[in-house]
Amino acid sequence: MKYLNHLVNPDRLLLLWQAVDRKTNKLLGERFVVGEVRDESGQFYLHYFDGDDTQRAISQHGFTGLTAFPYAPDKTYNGSVKDALAKRVASPERSDYADYLRFYRLPTDRDLSLMQLLAYTGGGLAGDGFSFAYTFDKTTAPFDFTFEIAGFRHNEGMKVQPIMTLQTQPVTLVEEPSNLSDPMAVAVMYGDIKLGFVPKGLATAVKNAILHQHQVSAFITRINGTKERPSIHVMVEVR
């Protein structure tokens, strides 16, 4: 098992949201970029965007914001934001904390910041649809990161059988400027098979800050989920 070695320590993360099917508790389709979290010298701020993504999330899926921090146009929260976000990741006091880190391919011999844990684990909680994504602001190589392939079941990923044969296999990240749905899309290719995409939000950062400036290698690092709904994760090394 290969672990992340060069870690990003971000001071800004994008806040993403997916609608949740209340009957099955499964995430539905498109991710929306609805805000950001900033760490300013230990003071955390949560700011909601009032752009097209947020408005579509509201009109199509009834987006209302995080429970503790309801959405309002261009709203910024502080105060209890850090404490609330800390509940979205495992506490170092947990007896299985080392196993938690290893699951996400994180080193167990370092003290990781809350922003690092949110970025590298996604900070997701079952049933609320929120997650966090790197922006790579002011980040210099070398650094490593991971992401879950978006749209794996809806592209060509399910053609690879058994799915576990993908484990440790190299993949390439390919821009798709002619993609009619999203000209910022970045496809994840296994040979000539399109497994899916870099998730929305992260894809923009990958395209703008990484692909044209650095040497990039990527491979499948973790496969979870079920046979019908696999979750495929990629590790990226930027040099």
C-alpha positions, 0 to 999 in steps of 0.5 A, a space after each residue: 500500500 502506497 501512502 501520500 507523502 507530500 501533503 498539501 496544507 490548504 488555507 482554503 477549501 471549496 464546499 461541494 454539495 450533492 443532493 441525497 435520495 432520502 429513501 436510500 440515503 444515496 448521493 444523486 448525480 451532479 456536484 454543486 460548488 456552493 461555497 468555501 471554507 477559509 482558515 485565517 490564522 486559526 479562525 475558520 470562515 464559511 462563506 456561501 457563494 451566490 452563483 449559478 451552481 448554488 442557484 441551480 442546487 436550490 431550484 433543482 434540489 432544494 439546497 438549504 445549506 449546512 444544518 448549523 449554518 443555513 444558506 443565505 446569499 453571500 453569507 459568511 459564518 465564523 465563530 463555531 465553524 471550526 468546531 462544527 467542521 471538526 465533527 466531520 473527521 475522526 478525532 485523534 483521540 479515537 482508538 482507531 485513528 491510525 486505521 482511519 488515516 491508513 484508509 485514506 492513505 495518510 501517514 500516521 506519524 504526523 500531526 495533521 491539521 483540520 484543513 488537511 483532514 477535510 481535504 484528504 478525507 472529503 469530510 463527508 457525513 452520511 446523508 448530508 451530501 457535503 464534501 470539501 475539495 482542494 483549490 491548490 492556492 499558493 501550493 508548490 510541487 511536490 505534492 500529492 492528493 487523492 479524489 474519488 472518480 465522478 461518474 464511474 458508473 455512468 461512463 465506461 468504468 463498469 466495462 472493466 470486470 472484475 472491478 478489482 483489477 483496477 487496483 494500483 493501475 495507472 490512469 491519465 488525466 485528460 482535459 475535455 475542452 469540447 465537453 458540452 456539459 462542462 468545458 472545464 472537465 478533466 477525464 480519468 482514462 485507463 488506456 482508452 477507457 474513460 473511467 469517469 471524471 475528476 470531481 467538479 470544483 477540483 477539476 478546475 483547480 487540476 486544469 488551471 494549476 496542475 496539468 500545464 505546470 507540472 509533471 503528473 502521475 496517477 493511479 488507482 489507490 482504493 476501491 470501495 463500495 459495492 459491485 453495483 455502486 463501486 467507489 474508485 479513488 485515484 492518487 495523484 503525484 505532482 512533481 
